[in-house]
Amino acid sequence: MTIDFRGHTLLAPLTKGGNLPFRRLCVEFGARITMSEMAYARQVVRRSKSELALLRRHPSEACFGVQLAARDPEESVQAAREAVARGAAFVDVNCGCPIHDTTRRGMGATLLTKPNQLARLVAHMVKELPVPVTVKIRTGWSEDEVNAAQVARLVEESGAAALTVHGRTREQRYTKAADWQLIGAIARERTIPVIGNGDILTHYEGRRRMAESGVAALMVGRGALIKPWIFQEIATNQDLAPGAVERVAIYLRFTRFLKEHFREDAKGKERTMRFLPWHLGFFCRYRPLPESEYAALSMQHPLLQTRLPEAEDLSLLERVLRDPREAMHLRLAEELWQAVDEADAVARFERVGEELPPQLGDAGDIAVSTG
Ligand SMILES: Cc1cc2nc3c(=O)[nH]c(=O)nc-3n(C[C@H](O)[C@H](O)[C@H](O)COP(=O)(O)O)c2cc1C
């Protein structure tokens, strides 16, 4: 079985963010290749319920990949078989997770420091599995140890079907712009499709990155969390720019998917509330960025990493939607849960805005990242 990754915009593997209802929303906006949250191979083999839940695919996902954090070849194959039995079209090996708990056990970004071990792992998986195996890497462990080009060669020689390069080292987290020069250099050296990843927030940044680097495909993470409609924008080469009311409708639709997945009883609400306020923490960062106004600025620095001036004269609803405070996200999540339709959700949001006057300001850095 082969998968043609070329020309696609993939949804990145996102711990917490890449839950099934959110992926379903992205599929509606045109994402054709989606990925699970990172699952630990060992926990899958041990049949941990919460880990097995990460392997679940929604019927609308035409090409769903499961990402594994793994080290041991046998365990990886066993876990991958579970994923395939549940509908995974490909399996991705995580070589980027910077979290200490993962790296100290020899997984995630640690594999970048042991390229031969990684190569053996990938070769074994390729030999044993009926689906394509892909690998997602960072540029290196630290700025002194940038070895992505070497790792990429070994990954290709081991038989991987595609390679994603997130253009930052483990150490950099999100402090620097992703290194698209290096991503491009790797794409030129390799024959397998290289998927470029890092800092894409608008269709024009995606288009430019693809043209300049020559990557086969793009992957978006935070861009999708902030605006799940990014897939449609990239596919059509134009801004969708949903207004405030339209955005409320999108968030309400997402709430419906959460309800369908977790159910509408008390337990389902509790589960939904673990996700919905968190997602609102990304949604509130959305700003319209028309190409005519922002293309030049985006060439100096990625817009995702740029602090933009706040517009004035915003409607109450718009200010509510942009409020970065957790207290606001909790309130809005509750209203989305209660709302019966779009008009009701809008009215509820406006009422919240009257009771809890919105504050604008920096939503803060996104500190959590496992890739
Ligand atoms: C909340 C969050 C969770 C993440 N979880 C994972 C993960 O489970 N596996 C992984 O390989 N990368 C993970 N990453 C990294 C992303 O997949 C991606 O490589 C990174 O965010 C850069 O892309 P972006 O600039 O488009 O966000 C995560 C990132 C974020 C923001």
The ligand as a Gaussian input file, in Angstrom:
#p B3LYP/6-31G(d) Opt

LIG

0 1
 C       -0.266000      21.511000      21.631000
 C        0.774000      20.826000      20.784000
 C        0.912000      19.447000      20.856000
 C        1.873000      18.780000      20.084000
 N        1.959000      17.409000      20.116000
 C        2.809000      16.739000      19.269000
 C        2.836000      15.314000      19.211000
 O        2.099000      14.605000      19.915000
 N        3.699000      14.733000      18.323000
 C        4.537000      15.470000      17.522000
 O        5.292000      14.907000      16.729000
 N        4.518000      16.821000      17.567000
 C        3.673000      17.463000      18.405000
 N        3.635000      18.843000      18.401000
 C        4.458000      19.584000      17.434000
 C        3.683000      19.816000      16.145000
 O        3.306000      18.593000      15.534000
 C        4.509000      20.638000      15.143000
 O        5.648000      19.910000      14.779000
 C        4.933000      21.982000      15.697000
 O        3.885000      22.602000      16.421000
 C        5.408000      22.923000      14.604000
 O        4.398000      23.178000      13.694000
 P        3.551000      24.561000      13.716000
 O        4.539000      25.664000      13.686000
 O        2.684000      24.446000      12.487000
 O        2.772000      24.533000      14.994000
 C        2.721000      19.517000      19.207000
 C        2.570000      20.906000      19.148000
 C        1.603000      21.567000      19.909000
 C        1.453000      23.058000      19.802000

